[in-house]
Amino acid sequence: MTKLSGRKILLMTDFDGTIAAYRKDPRKVSLAKDMVAILQKFTRQPNLKLAVVSGRGLQDLEKMVNIRGIILAGCFGGVFRDEQGKVHTWEKAPDYFGPVEELAEFFSRSPVFKGVYIEKKEIALTLHYKDLGVKKRREVLKVIEEAREKNPIFNFHVGDKGTEIIPQGLGKGWFIQEMLKKYPDFYPVFLGNDWVDLEGIEVLRGQGLAFYVGDTPPPGSHGLSGLKEVKKLFKKLLAVNQAALNAS
Ligand SMILES: O=P(O)(O)OC[C@H]1O[C@H](O[C@H]2O[C@H](CO)[C@@H](O)[C@H](O)[C@H]2O)[C@H](O)[C@@H](O)[C@@H]1O
């Protein structure tokens, strides 16, 4: 925390599992009231910028974090809204709008996808199938494999519970680099909790502060046990920031 005192802060945080608790159904996730109150306080600090960067689509994230003045980045940072509400995209985003539509269409036409939630975002997709039995899941995975072979422009991260389909070359690291360029006089802090956040932690190595919510914080990050500790950290950040304001 001493690194932060007296400095302008660029606070960037992941959404799911970091500032919002996981839910079985991603559509049922919401921010806790006290977290909303903390985030609102951040937007009132003149020497603090807050960005939420998520794998969710930007439109979805805007509903989840309905607070003015926060920078919101969806699709792993590839589509983001700045503080003034202007939307920016990763340079290759236009190549992905059509293919995402086609992929979503392909999956929804497949009869084995009954029971799979196809989460279509601006330039990415997530397939949620954690509720399926072993046999059905195997069938779903076959179709996903077929799609993967036909769509090398995407990275397919296939897991037991779901598959993340992300444009090749896109990750939260790109967005964080953009923020560092835009706010060179702000000290960057990043919080994340899973593999999609590792790039962000890596980018800040030696030039910022990174926190990992979970049991085994990767090199270059500090561990936080869960949402309670995230809130504690945010409150400390607010206090340090306010103290600097009072002193100036
Ligand atoms: O970068 P994040 O904000 O962490 O987003 C990553 C993905 O999060 C969501 O899925 C995950 O959280 C769901 C809600 O708790 C959970 O049901 C699901 O199993 C998780 O994979 C979101 O739905 C995805 O779009 C994001 O890419």
The ligand as a MOL file (V3000), in Angstrom:
LIG
                    3D

  0  0  0     0  0            999 V3000
M  V30 BEGIN CTAB
M  V30 COUNTS 27 28 0 0 0
M  V30 BEGIN ATOM
M  V30 1 O -13.2380 -12.1230 -17.0790 0
M  V30 2 P -14.3730 -12.5070 -16.1990 0
M  V30 3 O -15.2050 -11.3360 -15.7450 0
M  V30 4 O -13.9310 -13.3760 -15.0610 0
M  V30 5 O -15.3330 -13.3790 -17.1460 0
M  V30 6 C -14.9840 -14.7220 -17.4960 0
M  V30 7 C -16.2560 -15.4620 -17.8630 0
M  V30 8 O -17.1570 -15.3000 -16.7620 0
M  V30 9 C -18.4820 -15.7860 -16.8880 0
M  V30 10 O -18.4580 -17.1890 -16.7650 0
M  V30 11 C -17.9610 -17.6380 -15.5170 0
M  V30 12 O -18.7820 -17.1190 -14.4660 0
M  V30 13 C -20.1380 -17.5990 -14.4760 0
M  V30 14 C -20.9250 -16.8350 -13.4330 0
M  V30 15 O -20.5080 -17.0490 -12.1430 0
M  V30 16 C -20.1320 -19.1200 -14.2610 0
M  V30 17 O -21.4790 -19.6100 -14.2630 0
M  V30 18 C -19.3340 -19.7560 -15.3900 0
M  V30 19 O -19.2100 -21.1640 -15.1420 0
M  V30 20 C -17.9230 -19.1580 -15.4450 0
M  V30 21 O -17.2200 -19.6700 -16.5810 0
M  V30 22 C -19.1380 -15.3330 -18.1540 0
M  V30 23 O -20.3460 -16.0270 -18.3270 0
M  V30 24 C -18.2390 -15.4880 -19.3750 0
M  V30 25 O -18.8030 -14.8250 -20.4810 0
M  V30 26 C -16.8840 -14.8490 -19.1080 0
M  V30 27 O -16.0420 -15.0440 -20.2290 0
M  V30 END ATOM
M  V30 BEGIN BOND
M  V30 1 2 1 2
M  V30 2 1 2 3
M  V30 3 1 2 4
M  V30 4 1 2 5
M  V30 5 1 5 6
M  V30 6 1 6 7
M  V30 7 1 7 8
M  V30 8 1 7 26
M  V30 9 1 8 9
M  V30 10 1 9 10
M  V30 11 1 9 22
M  V30 12 1 10 11
M  V30 13 1 11 12
M  V30 14 1 11 20
M  V30 15 1 12 13
M  V30 16 1 13 14
M  V30 17 1 13 16
M  V30 18 1 14 15
M  V30 19 1 16 17
M  V30 20 1 16 18
M  V30 21 1 18 19
M  V30 22 1 18 20
M  V30 23 1 20 21
M  V30 24 1 22 23
M  V30 25 1 22 24
M  V30 26 1 24 25
M  V30 27 1 24 26
M  V30 28 1 26 27
M  V30 END BOND
M  V30 END CTAB
M  END
